[in-house]
Amino acid sequence: MNWTSRGKTVAQLIQELQSFEDQSLEVRISIDGGSTSYSISLVAKAGGQYALLKNSADNPSKISSRAAATWV
């Protein structure tokens, strides 16, 4: 199983986020390759098995973008 289907651990995600020079960047999540994204407003433990990133806004702020994301 490769990293794209396995996902990352909390430690791996923190390490990756710490590599960003600009630590004030907004963190968003996308499931369509970056064409649309949603802000992350809550991080929670889910059943002791995984961390859950969630947008808990009543009206989530969806961003549609034609620009390609730069993946690290």
C-alpha positions as CSV (number, residue, x, y, z in Angstrom):
1,M,0.0,0.0,0.0
2,N,1.5,3.4,-0.9
3,W,1.2,6.7,0.9
4,T,-1.7,8.0,-1.2
5,S,-4.0,5.3,0.0
6,R,-2.5,4.7,3.4
7,G,-2.5,8.4,4.5
8,K,-0.1,10.0,7.0
9,T,0.3,9.8,10.7
10,V,-0.1,12.9,12.9
11,A,3.7,13.0,13.3
12,Q,4.2,12.9,9.6
13,L,1.7,15.6,8.9
14,I,3.2,17.9,11.6
15,Q,6.7,17.4,10.2
16,E,5.4,18.2,6.7
17,L,3.6,21.3,7.9
18,Q,6.7,22.5,9.8
19,S,8.6,22.4,6.6
20,F,6.6,25.4,5.2
21,E,8.6,28.6,5.4
22,D,5.4,30.7,5.9
23,Q,3.7,29.2,9.0
24,S,0.8,31.7,8.7
25,L,-0.6,30.1,5.5
26,E,-4.2,29.0,5.8
27,V,-4.6,25.2,5.8
28,R,-7.3,23.8,3.5
29,I,-8.4,20.4,2.4
30,S,-9.3,19.1,-1.1
31,I,-10.4,15.8,-2.4
32,D,-10.3,16.7,-6.1
33,G,-6.6,17.5,-6.6
34,G,-7.0,21.2,-5.5
35,S,-9.7,22.3,-7.9
36,T,-11.9,23.1,-4.9
37,S,-10.9,23.3,-1.2
38,Y,-12.4,23.9,2.2
39,S,-10.9,25.4,5.3
40,I,-10.1,23.2,8.3
41,S,-11.8,24.5,11.4
42,L,-11.6,21.5,13.7
43,V,-9.2,18.7,14.3
44,A,-10.6,15.8,16.4
45,K,-9.8,12.3,17.5
46,A,-12.2,9.8,15.9
47,G,-12.7,6.6,17.9
48,G,-9.0,6.5,19.0
49,Q,-8.1,5.3,15.5
50,Y,-7.4,8.5,13.5
51,A,-7.3,12.3,13.5
52,L,-10.3,13.9,11.7
53,L,-9.9,17.2,9.9
54,K,-13.3,18.9,9.6
55,N,-14.9,22.1,8.4
56,S,-17.6,22.8,11.0
57,A,-18.9,26.1,9.5
58,D,-22.7,26.3,8.9
59,N,-21.8,27.5,5.3
60,P,-18.3,26.2,4.5
61,S,-16.1,28.6,2.5
62,K,-15.5,26.6,-0.7
63,I,-12.8,28.0,-3.0
64,S,-12.7,26.9,-6.6
65,S,-9.4,27.3,-8.3
66,R,-8.1,26.9,-11.8
67,A,-4.5,27.3,-10.5
68,A,-2.7,24.0,-9.8
69,A,-1.6,23.3,-6.3
70,T,2.1,22.9,-5.6
71,W,2.5,19.6,-3.8
72,V,5.4,19.0,-1.5
